């Protein structure tokens, strides 16, 4: 049995394909998929636990390459360090990192 989230997603995807000229429906589908991605549990995916561990290990930009499993770009490690000045909530950080991605996708759809 499909969960309600998947039923809504399939319905939105079907409508988006059927009514291609309505960009608001494409926007709605992308935003819905992004919200689902932002609200996923830590146990989803095989690499999420590793990224969570890395998040809690990174405290200083000078030694982040030596202590973590995943090799982040320096800019991403810097974002983690700046965010940890405000909060140490991993899911909050991951949710915020989706915002530029969502904006980029919406801009691409709008320009297309």
FIDRENPA-473587 format. One record per residue: residue number from 0; residue in one letter; x, z, y of N, C-alpha, C in turn. Coordinates in pm, whole numbers, plus 32768, in hexadecimal, padded with zeros to 4 digits. Atoms other than C-alpha are relative to their C-alpha. Example, Ala and Ser with C-alpha at 12.3 -4.5 7.8 and 13.67 -1.06 7.14 Angstrom:
ATOM    nr   rest    nxx    nzz    nyy   caxx   cazz   cayy    cxx    czz    cyy
ATOM     0      A   8059   8000   7F89   84CE   830C   7E3E   805A   8000   8078
ATOM     1      S   7FAE   7FFA   7F89   8557   82CA   7F96   7FB3   8049   806D
! end
This chain:
ATOM    nr   rest    nxx    nzz    nyy   caxx   cazz   cayy    cxx    czz    cyy
ATOM     0      X   8054   8000   7F89   8000   8000   8000   8058   8000   807C
ATOM     1      X   7FB7   8006   7F82   8084   7FA1   8155   7FD4   806E   805E
ATOM     2      X   8024   7F99   7F9E   8094   80AB   825F   7FC1   7FBE   807A
ATOM     3      X   8043   8032   7F88   7FD5   8087   83A3   8062   7FB7   805C
ATOM     4      X   7F9C   803F   7FAA   8115   8031   845F   801B   7F70   7FD6
ATOM     5      X   7FE6   8087   8031   8156   7F03   8382   7F86   7FA6   8010
ATOM     6      X   807A   804F   7FEE   7FED   7E8F   8393   7FF6   7FD1   8091
ATOM     7      X   8002   8024   7F73   7FFA   7E98   8510   806B   7F98   801F
ATOM     8      X   7F93   805E   7FE8   814A   7DE7   8511   7FE0   7F75   7FC8
ATOM     9      X   8024   8081   803A   80D3   7CD4   8426   7F92   7FBB   8050
ATOM    10      X   806D   8037   7FAD   7F98   7CA6   84F7   8038   7FC8   8082
ATOM    11      X   7FC5   8030   7F83   8062   7C8A   8639   8057   7F85   7FEB
ATOM    12      X   7FAD   8075   801C   8159   7B99   859C   7FAB   7F85   7FE4
ATOM    13      X   805B   806F   801D   803D   7AC0   8518   7FC1   7FCB   8081
ATOM    14      X   803C   802A   7F82   7F92   7ABB   866C   8067   7FBC   805B
ATOM    15      X   7F97   803B   7FAE   80DC   7A70   871A   801E   7F71   7FD5
ATOM    16      X   7FE8   8088   8032   8111   7942   863A   7F88   7FA5   801A
ATOM    17      X   8079   8050   7FED   7FA9   78CD   8659   7FE9   7FDE   8093
ATOM    18      X   8017   8013   7F71   7F9A   78F5   87D3   8085   7FFE   804A
ATOM    19      X   7F77   8006   7FCC   80F7   7888   8839   8008   7FF8   8098
ATOM    20      X   7FFB   8010   7F6F   809D   783E   89A2   7FEB   8083   804B
ATOM    21      X   8017   7F7F   7FC0   803C   79A7   89EA   807D   8056   7FF1
ATOM    22      X   7F83   7FB5   8008   8188   7A4A   8A3E   7FE8   8096   7FFF
ATOM    23      X   801A   7F70   7FFF   80E8   7B9F   8A74   7FF5   8035   7F73
ATOM    24      X   800B   7FD7   808C   80A0   7BAB   88FF   808B   8009   7FC0
ATOM    25      X   7F77   7FFA   8032   820C   7B60   88B1   8045   807E   8037
ATOM    26      X   7FC9   7F85   7FC4   8273   7C74   89A6   7FCE   807B   7FB8
ATOM    27      X   803B   7F8E   8044   8184   7D65   8901   803B   8013   7F74
ATOM    28      X   7FC6   7FF9   8086   820D   7D12   87A8   808F   8034   8005
ATOM    29      X   7F75   7FD3   7FF3   8376   7D41   8818   8006   8093   8027
ATOM    30      X   8002   7F73   7FD6   8327   7E89   88C5   7FD4   8059   7F8C
ATOM    31      X   802C   7FB1   8073   826C   7F07   8793   806F   800E   7F98
ATOM    32      X   7F92   7FFB   8060   838E   7EAA   86AE   8071   8059   8034
ATOM    33      X   7F96   7FAD   7FC5   8481   7F53   879E   7FDC   8094   7FF9
ATOM    34      X   802B   7F74   8009   83B5   8093   87A7   800D   8031   7F70
ATOM    35      X   7FED   7FDB   808C   83B1   8096   862B   8094   8018   7FE2
ATOM    36      X   7F70   7FF0   8016   852B   8069   862C   8034   807F   8040
ATOM    37      X   7FD1   7F89   7FBA   855D   8180   8729   7FD1   8081   7FBD
ATOM    38      X   803A   7F88   803B   8483   8274   866A   801D   800F   7F6C
ATOM    39      X   7FE3   7FF6   808F   8519   823F   8513   8045   8085   7FE1
ATOM    40      X   7FC4   7F81   802B   858E   836A   8450   8096   7FEF   7FEB
ATOM    41      X   7F70   8003   8015   86FB   83C4   8428   8022   7FCE   7F74
ATOM    42      X   7FE5   8027   808B   86E0   8381   82B3   7FEA   7F6B   7FE6
ATOM    43      X   8016   808F   8010   8687   8212   82EC   8085   7FB7   800C
ATOM    44      X   7F84   804E   7FFB   87A5   8124   829F   8072   8048   7FBB
ATOM    45      X   7F90   7FC5   8048   88E8   8159   81E8   806E   8032   805C
ATOM    46      X   7F93   7FD9   7FA7   89C6   8180   8318   7FD8   8069   8067
ATOM    47      X   8030   7FA6   7F97   88F0   8266   83EE   8040   808A   7FF7
ATOM    48      X   7FC2   7F7B   800F   897E   83A9   835F   808F   7FFE   8031
ATOM    49      X   7F77   800B   7FD0   8ADE   8330   83A8   8008   7FFB   8097
ATOM    50      X   8002   8007   7F6D   8A89   82D9   850F   7FDA   8087   803C
ATOM    51      X   8024   7F7B   7FCF   89E6   842C   853A   8079   805E   7FFA
ATOM    52      X   7F87   7FAD   800C   8B21   84D8   84BB   8066   7FDC   806C
ATOM    53      X   7FA4   802C   7F97   8BF5   8406   85A7   7FD4   8031   8089
ATOM    54      X   8036   7FD3   7F80   8B11   8460   86C9   8027   8091   801B
ATOM    55      X   7FE0   7F72   7FEE   8B4D   85D2   8690   8096   801A   8005
ATOM    56      X   7F6F   7FED   7FFD   8CC7   85A3   8665   8041   7FD3   8082
ATOM    57      X   7FC4   8037   7F86   8D06   84DF   87A5   7FE9   8062   8074
ATOM    58      X   8007   7FA7   7F8C   8D57   85CB   88C6   805B   7FD2   8070
ATOM    59      X   7F9B   8028   7F9F   8E7C   8525   8977   8025   7F6E   7FE7
ATOM    60      X   7FE2   808F   800E   8ECF   83B9   89BA   808E   7FE8   7FCC
ATOM    61      X   7F73   8016   8026   9041   83EA   8970   8016   7FFD   7F69
ATOM    62      X   7FE4   7FFC   8090   9022   8431   87FB   7F8A   7FD4   7FAA
ATOM    63      X   8077   8022   804E   8ED6   839A   8790   801F   7FA2   7F8C
ATOM    64      X   7FE0   805D   806D   8F7E   828D   86B8   803A   8047   7F86
ATOM    65      X   7FBE   7FB9   806E   9033   8390   85E4   7FA3   8059   7FB0
ATOM    66      X   8053   7F9C   8043   8F0E   8470   8588   7F7F   7FCA   7FC5
ATOM    67      X   8081   8032   802D   8DE9   838A   853B   8010   7F95   7F95
ATOM    68      X   8001   8062   806B   8D90   82A9   8418   7FEB   7F72   8037
ATOM    69      X   801E   8082   7FC6   8CF8   8189   84E0   8057   7FEB   807B
ATOM    70      X   7FAC   801E   7F8D   8DD3   80DE   85E1   7FAA   7FC7   8071
ATOM    71      X   804F   802A   7F8E   8D05   80D2   871E   8059   7FBE   8068
ATOM    72      X   7FB9   8031   7F8B   8D6A   800D   884E   8011   8075   8060
ATOM    73      X   7FEA   7F90   7FA3   8DF9   80EF   895C   7F89   801A   805D
ATOM    74      X   8074   7FEF   7FA8   8CC9   80B1   8A39   7F8F   804D   7FBE
ATOM    75      X   806A   7FB9   8048   8BD8   812B   8930   8025   8092   7FEC
ATOM    76      X   7FD2   7F76   800D   8CAA   8260   88EF   7FF4   8048   8085
ATOM    77      X   800D   7FC4   7F7A   8CAF   829D   8A68   7F6E   8024   801B
ATOM    78      X   808E   7FE2   7FEF   8B30   8287   8A6D   7FD8   807D   7FB2
ATOM    79      X   801D   7F8A   8050   8B1F   8388   8956   8032   807E   8048
ATOM    80      X   7FC6   7F8C   7FBB   8C04   8474   8A17   7FAF   8023   807C
ATOM    81      X   8050   7FE7   7F88   8B39   844B   8B58   7F78   803A   7FDC
ATOM    82      X   8083   7FCF   802A   89F0   8482   8AA2   800A   8092   7FD1
ATOM    83      X   7FF1   7F79   8035   8A75   85BC   89F9   8013   8068   806F
ATOM    84      X   7FFD   7FA4   7F8F   8AA6   8655   8B53   7F73   8030   8024
ATOM    85      X   808D   7FE0   7FE3   8929   8653   8B70   7FBB   803E   7F88
ATOM    86      X   8045   7FD4   8079   88B5   8682   8A09   8055   7FE0   7F86
ATOM    87      X   7FB9   801D   807E   8939   868C   88A6   7F9F   7FCA   7F96
ATOM    88      X   8065   8036   805A   8802   85EC   880E   8023   7F70   7FDA
ATOM    89      X   7FD7   8084   8030   8870   84C4   873A   7F8F   7F99   800B
ATOM    90      X   8070   805E   7FFD   8717   8423   8720   7FDD   7FD8   808F
ATOM    91      X   8016   8022   7F73   86EC   8434   8899   8064   7F98   8030
ATOM    92      X   7F99   805F   7FDA   8835   837D   88C8   7FE4   7F77   7FC4
ATOM    93      X   801B   8080   8042   87E0   8271   87CA   7F87   7FBB   803F
ATOM    94      X   8076   803B   7FC1   868A   823E   8869   8024   7FC2   8087
ATOM    95      X   7FD9   8037   7F7D   8729   820C   89BF   8056   7F82   7FF2
ATOM    96      X   7FAC   8077   800F   8820   810F   8938   7FAF   7F83   7FDF
ATOM    97      X   8056   8073   801A   86FD   8030   88D4   7FCA   7FC1   807F
ATOM    98      X   803D   8033   7F84   8688   8008   8A3E   8043   7F80   8032
ATOM    99      X   7FC4   8080   7FD3   878E   7F01   8AA8   7FE2   7F8C   7FA0
ATOM   100      X   801F   8067   8062   874D   7E44   8964   7F72   7FCA   8016
ATOM   101      X   808B   8028   7FE9   85D5   7E42   89A4   7FF6   7FAB   807E
ATOM   102      X   8005   804A   7F82   8606   7DD1   8B0C   803D   7F74   7FF0
ATOM   103      X   7FC1   8082   8016   86EF   7CB9   8A9D   7FA6   7FA1   7FB1
ATOM   104      X   805C   8053   8050   85FA   7C3B   8997   7F8A   7FD3   8055
ATOM   105      X   8072   8024   7FAC   84D8   7C46   8A8D   8028   7F99   8068
ATOM   106      X   7FD1   8063   7F9F   85A5   7B88   8B90   8014   7F79   7FBC
ATOM   107      X   7FED   807C   8049   8604   7A85   8A8C   7F7A   7FBB   7FE6
ATOM   108      X   8084   8038   801B   8496   7A53   8A2A   7FC3   7FCC   8081
ATOM   109      X   8039   802A   7F80   842F   7A40   8B97   8040   7F7E   8031
ATOM   110      X   7FBA   8077   7FD3   8539   793B   8BE6   7FE9   7F88   7FA5
ATOM   111      X   8014   806A   8062   84ED   7874   8AAC   7F7E   7FB9   801B
! end
